[in-house]
Amino acid sequence: MKIALIGYGAMGKIVERLAVERGHEISAVVDEASAGLSAEEIAEKLAGSDSAIDFTVANAVRRNVEACMLAKVPVAVGTTGWNDQRVEIEELVASHGGGMVFGANFSIGVNLFYRIADFAAELFAKFPEYEVFIEEQHHSRKKDAPSGTALKLKEIVETSLNKKNDVPVASTRAGNIPGTHRVGFDGPADQILLEHTARSREGFAAGAITAAEWIAGKSGTFEFTDVIGKVLGD
């Protein structure tokens, strides 16, 4: 399969290595030198690819998705922080009959962690004396806070608890932390803490490649949780 890389920073280079190891060909690389290019110019670079993977910055996502749609290349978007543009971007994909899969986090473990947190929240919904909280930690270079993963956890937990904007989220940015997320349930006599800790970025890269493989040849907009659901047989 021919995969185009949009973004060639630390994540892009890991995706490249793992994709080649899985037998894929890197058909195009859109790096920092392409920052000033238009969607039409980037589309020319992407032409002929089976899918693309975007790990860039939030304010570049719309242009990058448009470029993919113009090139008729489905895209897996691993960039976060663009939720305020989500409706517009989904409409863009639909208007071109294209394909996109996105996720707050492409880690397989995190996506299973979502389901664990969901089930735990359903249990604790019966016991209102327990208060819920979310904590997340990332490296100091990560710009968005709270993380997209923490916001997804907040959405999941609040839905299960039938609460809205009632679960606090604490964020830490320091050093080189790949990513840690905790969901806690604190009661009068005890505390239950669920935690996911990333040891490296390879888990995110591997999930992004899985998403790119899955979206190839498809149309529509999907969350990565949909892909995990298909794997689990939902």
C-alpha positions in Angstrom: 0.0 0.0 0.0 1.2 3.5 -0.8 1.0 5.8 2.2 1.6 9.6 2.1 3.0 11.3 5.2 1.7 14.8 6.0 4.1 16.0 8.8 7.6 14.7 9.1 8.5 15.5 12.7 9.2 12.9 15.4 5.9 11.1 14.8 6.1 11.2 11.1 9.5 9.6 11.1 8.3 6.8 13.5 5.3 6.2 11.2 7.6 6.0 8.2 9.8 3.3 9.9 6.9 1.2 11.1 5.0 1.5 7.8 8.0 0.3 5.8 8.5 -2.6 8.3 4.9 -3.6 7.6 5.6 -3.7 3.9 4.1 -0.4 2.9 5.6 2.2 0.5 5.9 5.9 1.5 4.6 7.6 -1.6 5.0 11.2 -0.6 6.3 13.3 2.3 4.8 16.8 3.1 7.2 18.3 5.6 7.9 21.8 7.1 9.2 23.0 3.7 5.6 22.6 2.4 4.1 24.8 5.1 3.3 27.7 2.7 1.8 25.5 0.0 -1.9 25.6 -0.9 -4.2 22.6 -0.6 -4.1 22.3 -4.4 -0.3 22.2 -4.4 -0.2 19.6 -1.7 -2.8 17.5 -3.5 -0.4 17.2 -6.4 2.2 15.6 -4.1 -0.4 13.2 -2.7 -1.8 12.0 -6.0 -1.6 8.2 -6.5 -1.4 7.4 -2.8 -3.8 4.8 -1.3 -4.1 6.8 2.0 -2.4 9.5 4.0 -1.5 10.1 7.6 -1.5 13.5 9.2 0.6 14.4 12.2 1.0 18.1 12.0 -0.6 21.0 13.9 -4.2 21.9 14.5 -4.3 25.0 12.3 -3.1 23.0 9.3 -5.6 20.2 9.5 -8.3 21.8 7.4 -5.9 22.5 4.5 -4.4 19.1 4.7 -7.8 17.3 4.7 -8.8 19.5 1.7 -5.7 18.5 -0.1 -6.4 14.8 0.5 -10.0 15.2 -0.8 -8.8 17.0 -3.9 -6.3 14.2 -4.5 -9.0 11.6 -3.8 -6.8 10.1 -1.0 -8.5 9.0 2.3 -6.7 10.3 5.4 -6.0 9.2 9.0 -5.7 12.4 11.1 -3.7 11.9 14.2 -3.4 15.7 14.9 -5.5 17.0 17.8 -6.7 20.4 18.9 -9.0 21.1 15.9 -12.3 20.1 17.4 -13.8 23.6 16.9 -13.4 22.9 13.1 -14.8 19.4 13.2 -18.2 20.1 11.7 -16.7 22.2 8.8 -14.0 19.5 8.1 -16.6 16.7 8.2 -18.7 18.6 5.7 -15.7 19.1 3.5 -15.0 15.3 3.4 -18.7 14.6 2.7 -18.9 17.2 -0.1 -16.0 15.4 -1.9 -17.3 11.9 -1.2 -14.0 11.2 0.5 -12.8 9.2 3.5 -11.3 10.3 6.9 -10.7 8.6 10.2 -9.6 10.6 13.1 -9.0 10.1 16.8 -8.0 11.9 20.0 -5.5 9.1 20.3 -4.5 6.3 17.9 -3.0 4.1 20.6 -4.8 0.7 20.7 -4.3 0.6 24.4 -5.9 4.0 24.9 -8.9 3.0 22.9 -9.4 -0.1 25.0 -8.9 2.2 28.0 -11.8 4.3 26.8 -14.0 1.2 27.1 -12.7 0.3 30.6 -13.4 3.9 31.8 -16.9 3.7 30.2 -17.7 0.5 32.0 -16.3 1.8 35.3 -18.3 5.0 35.1 -21.5 2.9 34.5 -20.8 1.1 37.8 -20.0 4.2 39.8 -23.1 5.9 38.4 -25.0 3.8 41.0 -22.9 5.2 43.9 -23.1 9.1 43.8 -20.9 9.4 46.9 -17.9 8.7 44.6 -16.6 11.8 42.7 -14.8 11.4 39.4 -11.7 13.2 38.2 -9.3 13.0 35.2 -5.6 13.8 35.2 -3.3 13.9 32.2 0.5 14.5 31.7 2.4 15.1 28.5 5.8 16.5 27.3 6.3 20.2 27.5 6.2 20.6 23.7 2.5 19.5 23.5 0.5 22.7 22.9 -3.1 21.7 23.5 -4.2 21.2 27.1 -6.3 19.4 28.2 -5.2 16.7 25.6 -7.7 15.4 23.1 -7.5 12.0 24.9 -8.5 13.6 28.2 -11.4 15.4 26.6 -12.6 12.2 25.0 -12.4 10.5 28.4 -14.3 13.3 30.0 -17.0 12.9 27.3 -17.2 9.2 27.8 -17.4 9.3 31.6 -19.9 12.2 31.7 -22.2 10.3 29.3 -22.1 7.2 31.5 -22.7 9.2 34.6 -25.4 11.3 32.9 -23.6 14.5 33.9 -22.5 17.4 31.8 -19.3 19.5 32.3 -19.1 18.1 35.8 -15.8 16.1 35.7 -12.7 18.1 36.4 -9.6 17.6 34.2 -6.0 18.5 35.4 -3.2 18.9 32.9 0.6 18.8 33.3 3.2 19.7 30.7 6.8 18.9 31.6 9.9 17.2 30.3 9.5 14.3 27.8 6.4 12.5 29.1 4.9 10.6 26.1 1.5 10.6 27.7 -0.3 9.5 30.9 -4.0 9.5 31.6 -5.8 8.7 34.8 -9.5 8.4 35.7 -10.2 8.4 39.4 -13.2 7.6 41.5 -12.8 9.1 45.0 -15.2 8.1 47.8 -15.4 8.8 51.5 -13.3 5.7 52.4 -11.3 4.7 49.3 -10.2 5.6 45.8 -10.1 3.6 42.6 -7.6 4.8 40.0 -7.5 3.7 36.4 -4.3 4.7 34.5 -2.9 4.4 31.0 0.8 5.2 30.6 2.5 5.4 27.2 6.1 4.2 27.1 6.8 5.5 23.7 5.2 7.1 20.6 5.3 3.8 18.7 1.9 2.9 19.9 0.4 6.0 18.4 2.2 5.5 15.1 1.2 1.8 14.9 -2.5 2.8 15.5 -2.3 5.5 12.8 -1.0 3.0 10.3 -3.8 0.6 11.2 -6.3 3.5 10.6 -4.7 4.3 7.3 -4.9 0.7 6.2 -8.6 0.5 7.3 -9.7 3.8 5.6 -8.1 3.0 2.2 -10.9 2.6 -0.3 -13.6 3.8 2.0 -15.7 7.0 2.1 -17.2 8.7 5.1 -15.9 10.1 8.4 -15.1 7.8 11.2 -13.5 8.0 14.7 -10.7 5.5 15.5 -13.1 4.1 18.1 -15.2 2.9 15.2 -12.2 1.0 13.8 -11.5 -0.6 17.2 -15.2 -1.5 17.3 -15.0 -3.3 14.0 -11.9 -5.2 15.3 -13.8 -6.2 18.4 -16.9 -7.2 16.4 -19.3 -4.5 17.6 
